[in-house]
Amino acid sequence: MTMSLSMSIRSRRAGVLWLLATVTGGVAMNYVRGHVYVPGDATATAGAILADVLRFRFAIVGALLSQLAMLFLALELYRVFAPIERGLARVLLVSMAIAVALACANQLPNLLALLWLGPEPYLQVFPQAQRETLVLLLLRVQNGVGQGLLEIFWTPFYVAFGLLVLRTRALPRVLGVLLVLMGAGFAINILDKLLVPQWYPELFTQVAMGLGALGGLPTMLWLLVRGLAVPMPVMADRDAP
């Protein structure tokens, strides 16, 4: 028996899902980090939330929609790659499922901040400064440790995705290399934050973001324009002597 490869699956759904996740998640994160969360300033952080509560709620919803899109992206990739490389496909799916669960849980601090700043009478027994300080702490957890925990599982997802690309040539091999580097960048950044947080944290964050853009953007664009072309193994009888 010999194995022949036929390019039989083409799907742009993965690109659409990835784009949806990037837009909704990016807008939500940029709003919270750029307009709401003010490190070290509890009053300004609480004031930014109260100034536009509806927009803050939209940011929470956007973040959750982003995770839903990422889960369906992982399911789409698993459906395509599992018949060829089941082991790596399982790593890809499980790691993203865990990351999505952690990311959804990571929105709890934002929801608690809204509750803590609410007008309910029973909350008025707490001094305003105390309430604002707790809100700052909640958002610090959400944007710090919480975000770092879920990014741990981005590493096996993108490394597995890159290796699948390299082994199946569903996408250009250079994209597979960039995806592996993308996963490695997240791993190095998280290790720096956990082991030596005082050692150039902003530099490692920028490196991880740069590698993420270098691997993620061209891959997403390729999926949108060309889709996945997966080599499917086909069994054929060996020629008779």
N, C-alpha and C positions, 0 to 999 in steps of 0.2 A: 504494500500500500504506500502511496506517496501523498504528500500534502501539496495542494495548489492553493493560491490565494486569489480571491476575487473581491474587488471593491464593490460591495453590495449594499452598504448602508450609508445613507447620507441624511444627516439631521442637523437642522439649524435651531432646534428647540433649546439645546444646551446654551447657545449663544444668547438667545432671547432671555432665558432665565438668568444667566449671569449678568446681562445688562440690567435687567430689572432689579436684581439684588444690589448691584453696584450703585445705581441711581438712588434707590430708596434708602439704602443703608448709608451711603455717602452723605446725602442731604441731611439725614437725621443726625449723624455723628458730627458733621460740620456745624450744625445749628447748636447742638448742646455744648460742644467744646469751644466754639467761636463766639457764641452770643449768650450763653447761660452760665456755664461753669467758669468761675473766676478763682483760680487757686489762691488760697490764703485770704480771701475776702468773702466772709459768710454773708454779710449784708447785701453786697452786690449780687451774689449768686441767688439768694432768695428773692431779691427784688426783680431780677431778670425773669424768674419763673412766674412771679405774680403779675408782671407787666403784660404777659401774653400767655396765659395758661393754656388756651386752645392750641396755640402753635407748639407748645411743649408736649401736649398730648398727641398732636400729629407726629411729632418726632418719635415718640414711643411707638405709635402705630407703624410708622415707616420702618423703624428698626425691626419690628416683628415681621412685617411683610418681607423684608430683606432676607430674614432667616428662613421663612417659608420658601422663598425662591431658591435659596441655596440648598435646601433639603431636596426639592424637586430636581435641581441640577445634579446633585449626587445620584439620585435615583435614575435619571436619564443616562448618566455616564455608566452607572452600574449595568443597566439594561443592555448597553452597547458592548461593554468590554467583558462582562461576565462569561459569555460563551467561549472566550479566548484565553483570558487570564483571570480565573475566578478568585484566586488568592489575593492578588493586588486589588481587584475590583471590590472585594469585601473590605479590605483595609480602607479604601477610598470611601465607601459608603458608611462604614461604622464610625470612622473618625469624624466625618462631617455630621453625622447624626448626633454624636456627643457634643460637637462644637455648637450645633444649633440649639440643643437643649440648654447648654450653659449660657448661650447668648440670650435666650428667652428669659432665663432666670436672672440674667444680668440687668434686665429692665426693671426688676423689683425695686432697686434703690430709687429709681426715678418715680415709680408709682408711690413709694413710701414718702418721698419728698413732697409730692402733691398732697398726700393725706396729712402730713405733719404741718403743712402750711395752710390747711383748710380752715374755714371759719367756724367749725363746730365749737360750741360753748365749752365742752370738756377740755379742749386744748388750750383754752385761755388761762388755765392755771399755771402753765409753763411760761417763764419769761420769754419775750420775743428774741432776745439774744441767744438764749438756749436753743430755741427752735431753729434759728438761722444757722447756728453752729452744727447742729445735727444734719441739716440739709446739706451743708458743705461737705460733711463727712460722708454722707450717702453718695453724693456725686463723685467724690474722690475715689471711693471704693468702686463705683460703676465704671469710671474712666481709667482706673489703675489696675488693681488686682483682678477685678472682674473681667476686664477686657483681656488681661494677660492669660488668665486661665483658659479662656475659650481659644485663644490663639495657639495654645500648646497643640491643639488637635488640628490646626491648619497645616502644621508641618507634615504629618503622615498623609493628609489628604493631597496636598500639592506634590509631594514626592512620589506618591503612588500614581497620581495622574501623569506626572512626567515620565515615570518608568513605563506606564502603559502606552504612552505615545511613542516612546523609543522602541518598545518591543513590537507594537502592532503597526506603527507608521500611519495611524489614523490621522495624524497631523504632521506637518514638517518636523523632522527630528530636532531642529534648532529650538522649536517651541518646547519640546520635551526637556531639553537641557535647561532652558530658562525656567520652566516650572519646578524642576528639581532645585535650582538655585533659589527660587522664590521660597520654597519650603525650608531650605537651609537658612535663609535670612531670618525667617520667623523664629527658628530654633535658637539661633545665636542671640537674637534680641531678647528672647525670654530667659535664656540662661544668664545673660548679663543682668537682667532685672532681678532675678531670683538670687544669684550668687554674689554679685558685686554691683549692687545698685548705684553705688557712688562713682563707678568707673564709666565716664562718658555716656550716660544713659540717652541723652538726646542724639548723639552720634549714631548709636546702634539703632535707635528708632528710625532715623533718617535712612540708614543703610537698608533696613528691613522694608521700609516704604518704597525705596528706590528699586530694590529687587522685585518687590511685589508689582510695581508698575511695569517693570521690564518684562516680567513673565506673564502677568495677568492681562494687560491691555492688548498686546498683539495676539494672544491666544483667543481672547474674547472676540476680537475683530475677525479673526480667521473663522471662528465658529459662526459668526453672524453672516459672513459673506459666502464662505465655501461649505460650511457645515462639517460634520464628521464623515470621514471616509474610512471605514473599518475593514481591514482584511479579514475575511471569514474563511476558516479552514474548510476545504472540501476534499473528501476522500475519493481517490480514484484507484482503479485496479491497476496493478503493475503489469506492464506489457509482458506478454509471453515471450520466452526465449526463442 
